[in-house]
């Protein structure tokens, strides 16, 4: 039989101190701000869901859940924007909505043509034609 060698890793012990990453004051403030924004978002969403349920809307379907998620993130985007925090939906909302008027009266609408263009562009990239000519 062959002898098995007992190998072990060499561990070097040094005078190194373990460092603990404590958050900075700015990081703590930002975390508190984000938690506050999330709390407001949840409160708003609960109100929306309550109204839907009171009016016997079926919000349990998979497609409904996707819409609710989009509503939730839209609310969060608004609250973040008010608090000077960026959100991934900011650019999409800016691209797809038109806002006209002044401080007295403002009218905002969704530009369906731009949404259709975005979807067409997405489909062209994600599902290219099989045409090889």
N, C-alpha and C positions, 0 to 999 in steps of 0.2 A: 504494500500500500504506500501511496505517496503521503508525505506529511503535509498537512494543511497549514499554511502560514496564517498567523493571527495578525491581520493588518488593522490598524486603527489610524484615524486622522490625528495629525499632530495639532494640538491646540496651543496657540500662543497666548499666554496670559500677559496682559499689559496693564499699564496704569490708566487705561482709558475709562473715563466716566461714562455712564449711560446718560444720554441726554433725553429729556422729556420735551416733546414739542408742545409747548403751551401756546394757545392762540393769542395773537396780539389784540390790543383793544379794538382796532379797526375790524378784525375778523369777528370778534364777539358782537360788535355793533351790527355788522352785516348779517350775521346769523340770526340775531334778534329781529332785525328788519325783515328777513326772509320768513321767519316763523310768523311774524305779525301779518305779512302779506298772505301767507298760506291760510291763516286763521280767517281772515276776511273773505278770501276766496271760498273756503268751505262754507262759511255762513251764507254767502250769496247763493251758492249752488244748492244748499239745503232749502232755501226759500223757493228757488226755481222748481226743484223737484217736488216740493210740497204742493205748489200750485198745479203742476202737471197731474199729480196723483189725485188732488181734490177734484179735478175735472175729468177723472177716470181715463187718463191717458196711459197707455201701456208703454212703460219705459224699461221693461225688462228684456226686450228683444236685443239681439246683438247689434243691429243697426242703430237702435236707440242709444245704446251704451256708447257707441262711437260718437254719435252726435253730442251726447252729454259730456264726453271727454273733451270734445272740441269746444263746447261752451265753457267748460271749466278752465281750459287753457286760455281761452279768450278773455275771461274775467281776470285770470291771473296776469295776463299780458297787460291789461288796462291798469291794474293795481301796481304792477311793477313799473309801468311807464310813469305813473303819477309819482312814484318814489325814485325816479331816475335809475331804474335797474332794467337792463335789457332782457328781452325774452325772445325765444326763437320765432314766435308768431308776429313780432313787430313788423318785420319786413313784408310778410305776406299781407298783413292788414293794410299797411301803407300802399302796397301795390294794387290791392283789389277794391279799395274804397275811395270814393270821391267825396270831398267835403267842401261845401260852398256856403257862403254867408259871412256874417260878422258875429260879434259878441252878443248881439240882440237875438238873432235868429240864425241858426246853422242847420243846414240840411245835409245829411250824409246818406250815401247809397252805395250798395255793392255793385261793382261793375262786372256784370256777367260775361261780357266779351273778354275781359282780361282773364277771368277765371277759365273760360273756355280755351284761351290761348295758352295759359299755363298747363292745362291738362293735355292739350294737343302736343305741346313741347315735351312734356313728361312722357307721353305715350310714344312719341317719335324716338326718344332716347332709350326708353326701357323696353319697348316692343317694336324694334325696327322691322320694316317690311322685309320679306324674304326675296324681294326682287333683286336679281343679280345682273340685270341688263345694263 
